[in-house]
Amino acid sequence: MTKGFIFDLDGVIVDTAKYHYLAWKKLANELGFEFTKAQNELFKGVSRKRCLEILLEIGNREATQEEFDTWMIEKNVDYLKYIENMDASEILPDVPKILEFLKQNNIPIALGSASKNAQPILEKVGLLHYFDAIVDGNNVTKAKPDPEVFLLAAKQLGVNADDCVVFEDAVAGVQAANAANMISIGIGDQSILSEAQFNFRDFTEISIEFIEGLIKN
């Protein structure tokens, strides 16, 4: 039985969360309030639209539809400026080791991310060629914890959902993987990602033997 491996992008493959934070912070400051790194944790795995709704709630700000749409665009323009110069140095430790092992063993690999900039980011850091399917914010209508993004990724890989393994750094992402009946692997703080079936601080803690075990079982 073929296994499929699905990776989230932000916080799993690359650390683009810091650039999202800077862009949201800039917008918050322009709207007259502060936005902290702790508050930014609420944005993990969340769509851009929902992030802006949360930001406005934090700042106790109302918005017309026109203002809302304008701020969505403004935030994305700022974010794209921040990621313009991304390169391979932005890849999180040992991610290429795992991707290379899967590729060498002909294991299908997909990206399942809320980001609408997933493909250009993977191109910039030189990892795009590892992925057999990319499902991102441009392809889905329901945000995590809805499992749509992962179910679509499994379909594109031609693998049954319950034969897929998902790597996630957000609670909503872990919940989405569990809802899809996939093996969920939390990357980050175990106390936050306690719903994941397996937990690792980062990929330096994941051995090839562990990956082999997932493939065989």
Disulfide bonds with the S-S distance in Angstrom:
none
